[in-house]
Amino acid sequence: MRRRRRESSIEVLYWLDDHGNRVEDVDDRFNSRFMMHDSMLGDTWVAEKTIAESGVAIFTLKDIVTLGFTTEEFNAMMRVLRDSDFEECVSTEEELDELMTPAPGRLLR
């Protein structure tokens, strides 16, 4: 129970540009840096890893939306993880675009 409270106290705040300034949007959500905050400790820091490095499974749905992903994109990325037994993850905007674009004969799940 204590661990769950601790994890729920950590959240994504916003994106950073190359100079460490707060920005609303970034061109590459998978390789850009972002700020994190722990409300229990009051600490704020730049995330150590990008989404390309960490994957999306560590984030809450609120974090994913804060980072500008749709719930549909999140679900698609989680399916890739599930279908690969957590061996593969989406790590580029191009991979995500491909997942989100229905190919002839392929249904989006």
Backbone as CSV, one residue per row, in Angstrom:
resi,resn,N_x,N_y,N_z,CA_x,CA_y,CA_z,C_x,C_y,C_z
1,MET,0.823,-1.193,0.000,0.000,0.000,0.000,0.871,1.262,0.000
2,ARG,1.936,1.266,0.783,2.813,2.435,0.841,3.452,2.712,-0.519
3,ARG,3.876,1.651,-1.215,4.494,1.825,-2.528,3.506,2.446,-3.503
4,ARG,2.258,2.008,-3.485,1.246,2.537,-4.395,1.034,4.031,-4.148
5,ARG,0.981,4.453,-2.885,0.831,5.871,-2.579,2.028,6.652,-3.093
6,ARG,3.216,6.097,-2.946,4.447,6.751,-3.385,4.431,6.924,-4.899
7,GLU,4.076,5.852,-5.622,4.036,5.932,-7.082,2.984,6.926,-7.555
8,SER,1.851,6.997,-6.871,0.797,7.905,-7.307,1.133,9.362,-6.988
9,SER,2.166,9.593,-6.197,2.557,10.969,-5.893,3.486,11.540,-6.961
10,ILE,3.951,10.712,-7.880,4.872,11.154,-8.937,4.080,11.381,-10.221
11,GLU,4.299,12.543,-10.830,3.573,12.853,-12.061,4.442,13.643,-13.024
12,VAL,4.065,13.562,-14.292,4.695,14.356,-15.343,4.101,15.756,-15.288
13,LEU,4.949,16.764,-15.403,4.464,18.142,-15.385,4.339,18.751,-16.767
14,TYR,5.450,18.750,-17.536,5.445,19.413,-18.838,6.717,19.060,-19.613
15,TRP,6.669,19.387,-20.904,7.803,19.179,-21.798,8.851,20.264,-21.610
16,LEU,10.085,19.926,-21.982,11.190,20.890,-21.984,11.771,20.992,-23.388
17,ASP,12.210,22.196,-23.753,12.906,22.337,-25.033,14.388,22.004,-24.831
18,ASP,15.174,22.163,-25.879,16.595,21.822,-25.818,17.378,22.659,-24.811
19,HIS,16.808,23.783,-24.402,17.481,24.676,-23.457,16.948,24.522,-22.038
20,GLY,16.028,23.563,-21.843,15.467,23.337,-20.519,14.290,24.224,-20.163
21,ASN,13.743,24.918,-21.144,12.586,25.783,-20.915,11.291,25.011,-21.101
22,ARG,10.294,25.370,-20.337,8.977,24.752,-20.459,8.350,25.094,-21.809
23,VAL,7.822,24.069,-22.471,7.106,24.254,-23.738,5.834,23.423,-23.717
24,GLU,4.868,23.844,-24.509,3.580,23.139,-24.567,3.658,21.866,-25.413
25,ASP,4.382,21.945,-26.523,4.465,20.826,-27.458,5.910,20.616,-27.898
26,VAL,6.188,19.392,-28.320,7.497,19.058,-28.895,7.264,18.312,-30.200
27,ASP,8.250,18.336,-31.073,8.124,17.638,-32.363,8.262,16.132,-32.208
28,ASP,9.082,15.707,-31.278,9.369,14.281,-31.086,9.099,13.900,-29.630
29,ARG,7.908,13.386,-29.378,7.515,13.029,-28.005,8.337,11.880,-27.438
30,PHE,8.938,11.089,-28.300,9.683,9.923,-27.824,11.112,10.250,-27.395
31,ASN,11.655,11.343,-27.886,13.053,11.669,-27.597,13.245,13.031,-26.948
32,SER,12.191,13.612,-26.439,12.268,14.906,-25.768,12.250,14.705,-24.258
33,ARG,12.794,15.671,-23.557,12.852,15.634,-22.087,11.607,16.287,-21.488
34,PHE,11.292,15.883,-20.272,10.133,16.435,-19.576,10.412,16.497,-18.075
35,MET,9.628,17.320,-17.404,9.771,17.504,-15.960,8.830,16.558,-15.222
36,MET,9.326,16.071,-14.084,8.552,15.202,-13.200,8.432,15.905,-11.847
37,HIS,7.417,15.517,-11.059,7.231,16.101,-9.734,6.735,15.027,-8.774
38,ASP,7.288,15.035,-7.574,6.844,14.143,-6.497,6.166,15.009,-5.448
39,SER,4.846,14.910,-5.363,4.097,15.767,-4.440,4.326,15.396,-2.979
40,MET,4.712,14.160,-2.702,4.989,13.774,-1.320,6.287,14.397,-0.811
41,LEU,7.298,14.422,-1.660,8.602,14.949,-1.261,8.796,16.417,-1.648
42,GLY,7.980,16.885,-2.592,8.124,18.249,-3.068,9.244,18.417,-4.075
43,ASP,9.784,17.334,-4.566,10.900,17.381,-5.516,10.395,17.499,-6.952
44,THR,11.134,18.252,-7.756,10.875,18.373,-9.184,12.196,18.136,-9.899
45,TRP,12.158,17.361,-10.990,13.381,17.015,-11.703,13.100,16.719,-13.166
46,VAL,14.159,16.771,-13.949,14.089,16.366,-15.353,14.147,14.844,-15.381
47,ALA,13.218,14.217,-16.098,13.199,12.758,-16.201,14.536,12.265,-16.738
48,GLU,15.047,11.203,-16.129,16.346,10.656,-16.536,16.321,10.055,-17.933
49,LYS,15.184,9.441,-18.274,15.076,8.762,-19.565,13.959,9.366,-20.395
50,THR,14.126,9.305,-21.697,13.057,9.706,-22.608,12.061,8.553,-22.715
51,ILE,10.953,8.816,-23.357,9.965,7.756,-23.566,10.538,6.659,-24.454
52,ALA,11.370,7.034,-25.424,12.012,6.023,-26.280,12.875,5.085,-25.446
53,GLU,13.474,5.585,-24.383,14.340,4.774,-23.529,13.567,3.976,-22.479
54,SER,12.493,4.544,-21.966,11.770,3.890,-20.861,10.529,3.138,-21.288
55,GLY,9.959,3.511,-22.430,8.677,2.947,-22.822,7.544,3.672,-22.115
56,VAL,6.320,3.303,-22.420,5.160,4.008,-21.853,4.530,3.301,-20.670
57,ALA,4.919,2.077,-20.405,4.251,1.287,-19.366,4.423,1.876,-17.969
58,ILE,5.428,2.712,-17.756,5.662,3.265,-16.425,4.771,4.468,-16.123
59,PHE,4.060,4.973,-17.125,3.278,6.187,-16.957,1.817,5.897,-16.645
60,THR,1.198,6.835,-15.932,-0.247,6.769,-15.719,-0.939,7.329,-16.957
61,LEU,-2.218,7.082,-17.056,-2.979,7.636,-18.170,-2.948,9.166,-18.115
62,LYS,-3.007,9.735,-16.923,-2.917,11.191,-16.773,-1.588,11.696,-17.332
63,ASP,-0.498,10.999,-17.031,0.816,11.391,-17.559,0.828,11.344,-19.082
64,ILE,0.281,10.289,-19.633,0.263,10.110,-21.090,-0.485,11.258,-21.763
65,VAL,-1.614,11.636,-21.192,-2.389,12.754,-21.746,-1.612,14.057,-21.584
66,THR,-0.975,14.255,-20.425,-0.136,15.446,-20.211,0.957,15.532,-21.264
67,LEU,1.494,14.382,-21.667,2.556,14.338,-22.668,2.033,14.449,-24.104
68,GLY,0.722,14.608,-24.255,0.161,14.866,-25.574,-0.229,13.643,-26.376
69,PHE,-0.223,12.468,-25.755,-0.676,11.260,-26.442,-2.175,11.108,-26.244
70,THR,-2.829,10.509,-27.215,-4.253,10.200,-27.064,-4.387,8.842,-26.371
71,THR,-5.556,8.575,-25.852,-5.778,7.267,-25.235,-5.674,6.158,-26.278
72,GLU,-6.057,6.463,-27.525,-5.939,5.471,-28.587,-4.475,5.148,-28.869
73,GLU,-3.626,6.168,-28.878,-2.193,5.945,-29.086,-1.611,5.126,-27.930
74,PHE,-1.996,5.471,-26.727,-1.529,4.734,-25.550,-1.946,3.270,-25.632
75,ASN,-3.186,3.021,-25.972,-3.662,1.639,-26.103,-2.888,0.878,-27.168
76,ALA,-2.617,1.517,-28.285,-1.850,0.869,-29.357,-0.442,0.528,-28.877
77,MET,0.190,1.446,-28.149,1.545,1.186,-27.644,1.539,0.077,-26.597
78,MET,0.510,0.030,-25.776,0.414,-1.027,-24.773,0.169,-2.393,-25.433
79,ARG,-0.557,-2.408,-26.540,-0.772,-3.669,-27.267,0.544,-4.206,-27.813
80,VAL,1.402,-3.317,-28.313,2.718,-3.747,-28.803,3.488,-4.406,-27.665
81,LEU,3.464,-3.790,-26.504,4.141,-4.374,-25.333,3.561,-5.740,-25.001
82,ARG,2.256,-5.811,-24.903,1.587,-7.070,-24.559,1.880,-8.164,-25.577
83,ASP,1.760,-7.818,-26.843,1.934,-8.820,-27.900,3.373,-9.303,-28.035
84,SER,4.311,-8.548,-27.491,5.728,-8.939,-27.573,6.251,-9.443,-26.228
85,ASP,5.330,-9.754,-25.301,5.725,-10.171,-23.949,6.678,-9.152,-23.314
86,PHE,6.374,-7.892,-23.536,7.121,-6.762,-22.965,8.579,-6.701,-23.431
87,GLU,8.842,-7.243,-24.617,10.181,-7.199,-25.202,10.364,-6.009,-26.134
88,GLU,9.274,-5.535,-26.753,9.361,-4.446,-27.726,8.472,-3.297,-27.279
89,CYS,8.906,-2.087,-27.608,8.047,-0.941,-27.361,8.173,0.043,-28.513
90,VAL,7.153,0.826,-28.700,7.162,1.860,-29.726,8.133,2.941,-29.264
91,SER,9.044,3.341,-30.148,10.056,4.305,-29.718,10.236,5.487,-30.667
92,THR,9.380,5.578,-31.683,9.460,6.724,-32.588,8.057,7.169,-32.994
93,GLU,7.973,8.421,-33.399,6.698,8.947,-33.907,6.271,8.183,-35.159
94,GLU,7.259,7.790,-35.982,6.953,7.063,-37.216,6.333,5.699,-36.914
95,GLU,6.874,4.992,-35.932,6.294,3.698,-35.542,4.861,3.875,-35.053
96,LEU,4.647,4.914,-34.248,3.306,5.171,-33.734,2.357,5.536,-34.868
97,ASP,2.810,6.373,-35.794,1.979,6.734,-36.949,1.572,5.486,-37.727
98,GLU,2.517,4.574,-37.906,2.214,3.337,-38.626,1.166,2.510,-37.888
99,LEU,1.286,2.444,-36.576,0.293,1.710,-35.779,-1.093,2.331,-35.889
100,MET,-1.131,3.643,-35.993,-2.403,4.354,-35.985,-3.032,4.476,-37.369
101,THR,-2.291,4.085,-38.395,-2.804,4.157,-39.763,-3.261,2.773,-40.189
102,PRO,-4.554,2.622,-40.433,-5.028,1.301,-40.852,-4.497,0.925,-42.229
103,ALA,-3.897,-0.235,-42.294,-3.415,-0.753,-43.574,-4.533,-1.599,-44.195
104,PRO,-4.533,-1.723,-45.509,-5.570,-2.552,-46.135,-5.519,-3.967,-45.547
105,GLY,-6.669,-4.430,-45.121,-6.747,-5.775,-44.576,-6.333,-5.902,-43.122
106,ARG,-5.918,-4.799,-42.497,-5.516,-4.841,-41.084,-6.471,-3.980,-40.266
107,LEU,-7.001,-4.551,-39.224,-7.893,-3.820,-38.348,-7.100,-3.215,-37.193
108,LEU,-7.448,-2.016,-36.794,-6.871,-1.440,-35.585,-7.565,-2.099,-34.407
109,ARG,-6.782,-2.616,-33.477,-7.400,-3.293,-32.329,-7.439,-2.381,-31.137
